[in-house]
Amino acid sequence: MTFDWSAYLKLAQELAGDDTGSPGEEAKLRSSVSRAYYAAFCKARNHLRDIDGHQILSADPPKVNVHKYVRDEFKNSSDISRKKIGDNLNRLRIHRNKADYNDVVTGLPQLTTASLKWTHDVISALNTL
């Protein structure tokens, strides 16, 4: 079944405290996948910027695809923990793209569960670097 994209407006209204009706479970799951990705991505980006001293991330507008840059910096590291962070960021990005752009997403509950786990793993790993 094709997703009704206007359900995101209902969810946005609910989150803003202007509840005009339930957005439905699918909109909540899609938003969960998307927000999980951004939680992991922003924590990883900020780690590169604030801890590792990467200056390229502060350009406005960015001169590179910051999402790819962050993933690649972790994936291409010789450190196993960093590689795993990069791999999880890539998995999260793939799931986020499905949730944010595809009209039909099969296995959305499982995709959501995996995304939440990977985000937890990324944030935990970042806290130990």
LOKE-750942 format. One line per 10 residues: number of its first residue (from 1); their letters; for each residue x, y, z of N, C-alpha, C. Coordinates in steps of 0.001 Angstrom, whole numbers. Each point is the difference from the previous one (the first is absolute). Last residue first. Layout:
BEGIN
NUM	A	X Y Z X Y Z X Y Z  ... .
REM end
This chain:
BEGIN
129	LTNLASIVDH	35214 6462 22425 1180 358 -787 873 1000 751  -4383 -1817 1378 1183 -704 497 1268 352 -790  -4438 1707 -997 270 386 1391 1232 -684 564  -1644 -1074 -4338 559 1347 2 379 427 1416  -2273 -4088 -520 1391 -85 -483 670 1371 -2  -4588 -207 1101 813 -657 1027 1461 -59 -398  -3044 1616 -3173 167 962 1086 833 -594 1136  -1095 -2831 -3627 859 1115 -449 277 949 1162  -3045 -3538 771 1376 -497 -143 953 1122 -397  -4614 950 137 519 -207 1358 1456 -448 -63 .
119	TWKLSATTLQ	-2186 284 -4051 226 1339 549 557 -99 1416  -1293 -3984 -2091 1228 539 -598 315 1396 531  -4070 -1994 1378 1156 -724 540 1300 580 -540  -4017 1695 -1731 171 421 1391 1202 -690 636  -1213 -1305 -4340 515 1372 4 239 500 1419  -2067 -4226 -633 1424 -39 -369 605 1397 64  -4624 -320 692 719 -636 1103 1497 -20 -276  -2789 1508 -3457 25 953 1108 802 -556 1174  -823 -2799 -3651 927 1049 -417 164 1019 1124  -3256 -3281 530 1333 -570 167 1080 1016 -365 .
109	PLGTVVDNYD	-4520 1265 -696 263 -194 1436 1410 -561 271  -1397 541 -4616 291 1240 723 212 -201 1502  -721 -2936 -4276 721 -322 1224 342 1204 850  -966 1352 -4859 -353 -1291 577 853 -246 1241  -1761 4483 -2695 1145 -540 733 -446 -1314 633  -1661 3904 -3984 -262 -1273 672 1297 -476 656  68 4145 -2096 -1437 -60 246 -382 -1258 770  4894 2504 319 -747 -1052 -688 -1478 37 365  3407 3054 1913 -276 220 -1422 -868 -1047 -678  1593 233 4806 -296 1384 -378 -472 158 -1443 .
99	AKNRHIRLRN	1299 -4272 1949 -1097 555 802 -410 1386 -474  3749 -2111 -2052 -1225 -762 -270 -1185 644 705  4188 1811 927 -421 328 -1362 -1269 -756 -376  2008 -1015 4116 -622 1321 13 -479 397 -1383  2413 -4008 432 -1332 -116 574 -713 1346 28  4443 -5 -1454 -813 -777 -941 -1425 -130 518  3145 1996 2843 -324 870 -1125 -894 -711 -1008  1704 -2476 3645 -1033 948 434 -429 926 -1139  3606 -2921 -748 -1256 -760 118 -1152 933 372  4267 1894 -15 -431 -312 -1361 -1313 -778 13 .
89	LNDGIKKRSI	2051 936 4101 -515 1241 -592 -500 -255 -1421  2168 -3537 2162 -1341 225 542 -615 1290 -531  4437 -967 -1219 -907 -998 -587 -1428 200 492  3355 2707 1913 -244 345 -1395 -948 -962 -682  1383 -1007 4370 -832 1210 14 -349 390 -1430  3046 -3452 480 -1351 -448 326 -967 1184 69  4564 916 -608 -546 -653 -1194 -1444 -430 239  2373 1691 3654 -379 1060 -935 -589 -585 -1282  1730 -2984 3158 -1181 665 559 -502 1092 -934  4054 -2243 -1103 -1173 -861 -175 -1273 671 517 .
79	DSSNKFEDRV	4408 2542 -1999 -540 -403 1290 -1318 -760 -200  2404 2188 -3513 633 -1293 300 -496 -553 1337  -2907 3286 -3435 960 -5 1098 611 -1391 154  -3602 1480 -3036 1346 -148 -539 1085 21 1079  -4745 609 984 156 -1276 -717 1435 -255 -441  -1157 4199 2083 -52 -1110 934 254 -1329 -713  -136 3853 -2598 1057 207 991 29 -1140 1009  -3495 131 -3219 1281 -446 -541 1141 175 991  -4379 1591 1119 19 -1461 -130 1381 -492 -413  -601 4628 70 3 -552 1352 55 -1524 -57 .
69	YKHVNVKPPD	-403 2264 -4116 1290 282 631 89 -656 1380  -4100 -60 -2319 954 -963 -556 1364 168 663  -3243 3101 1209 -461 -1319 415 971 -1077 -477  659 4484 -1367 404 -222 1380 -420 -1387 481  1265 1958 -4822 -1179 -646 565 379 -436 1415  2583 4224 -1874 -73 -1435 -231 -1354 -502 515  1214 4469 452 623 -220 -1299 2 -1476 -365  -3531 3101 3206 1070 -996 -24 528 -230 -1409  -1945 4831 1215 -515 -1368 -98 1144 -998 -78  1406 1788 2790 -1406 318 -238 -109 779 -1303 .
59	ASLIQHGDID	3624 -3381 3271 -240 838 -1167 -1499 223 -196  2276 -2823 3356 -559 1286 402 -288 923 -1180  2097 -4472 -61 -1416 -107 336 -639 1334 348  4721 -750 -908 -792 -14 -1230 -1493 6 287  3620 -395 3330 -478 1346 -324 -946 28 -1192  1633 -3711 4025 -251 159 -1439 -631 1364 -273  1556 -2290 4366 482 1250 -573 -179 179 -1493  -1192 -3483 3634 1067 -310 -957 517 1230 -743  -3499 445 3273 1026 -832 633 1185 -211 -944  -3828 2611 -1396 366 489 1331 1144 -776 650 .
49	RLHNRAKCFA	-1765 -1106 -4497 263 1442 92 614 379 1340  -1365 -4486 -778 1069 345 -944 397 1466 141  -3649 -1387 2512 1220 -628 506 1173 347 -922  -4263 1327 -1323 512 848 1063 1263 -586 624  -2241 -2533 -3271 508 1238 -596 646 875 1062  -2246 -3832 1481 1249 -361 -683 643 1235 -624  -4217 531 2016 986 -322 1037 1352 -326 -634  -3578 714 -2914 432 1260 630 998 -243 1127  -1905 -3808 -2231 802 816 -912 540 1250 694  -3019 -2838 2369 1322 -616 -184 896 881 -863 .
39	AYYARSVSSR	-4413 1425 587 642 -42 1318 1417 -543 -135  -2738 -50 -3809 561 1323 287 631 80 1384  -2166 -4048 -1318 1150 281 -860 637 1330 377  -3986 -1084 2133 1101 -834 496 1257 257 -828  -3986 2019 -1394 581 694 1151 1147 -811 602  -2406 -1954 -3579 663 1225 -443 698 708 1154  -2645 -3814 930 1179 -384 -792 797 1240 -388  -4085 753 2117 948 -592 931 1285 -389 -715  -3639 1500 -2547 664 1106 696 1031 -513 991  -2652 -3160 -2187 870 662 -981 771 1131 668 .
29	LKAEEGPSGT	-3252 -2129 2600 1143 -882 -226 982 632 -984  -4028 2291 806 830 -10 1208 1241 -861 -200  -3237 91 -3388 689 1290 63 918 66 1216  -2754 -3809 -450 1055 29 -1012 776 1308 30  -3829 -683 2873 1206 -701 416 1116 112 -1029  -3808 3854 509 111 -1388 -401 1361 -577 336  -2022 4453 980 714 -103 -1271 103 -1433 -495  -4001 2406 3138 1176 -861 44 668 -114 -1364  -2705 4405 1549 -294 -1373 -401 1280 -797 -59  176 4504 1055 -1252 69 -767 -409 -1384 -475 .
19	DDGALEQALK	3547 2841 3653 -509 -1296 -448 -1347 158 -698  4086 2861 1640 -1184 436 -736 -653 -1230 -615  4271 149 2345 -1077 212 955 -1269 498 -641  4257 -1408 -2061 -39 1412 369 -1103 306 1011  521 -4350 -1827 1236 308 710 28 1446 485  -3610 -1374 -2679 -49 -690 1288 1239 331 830  -166 1597 -4400 -958 716 836 -88 -626 1392  2632 -2157 -3172 619 1280 351 -919 810 904  -1728 -3964 -1796 1014 -282 1015 667 1289 461  -3016 345 -3517 -717 -344 1225 977 -289 1130 .
9	LYASWDFTM	1831 692 -4202 -543 1260 504 -756 -258 1303  1572 -3728 -2325 1100 716 669 -466 1347 535  -2858 -2647 -2626 40 -482 1384 1145 656 763  -746 535 -4716 -598 1035 855 -80 -455 1454  1493 -2903 -3568 1023 921 499 -572 1107 879  -1465 -5083 -1107 -646 1307 -108 922 1027 657  1288 -4966 -2344 -49 839 1192 -671 1328 -305  -900 -4828 -2536 758 1241 -101 -223 860 1242  -237 -5493 -357 -834 1182 0 877 1244 0 .
REM end
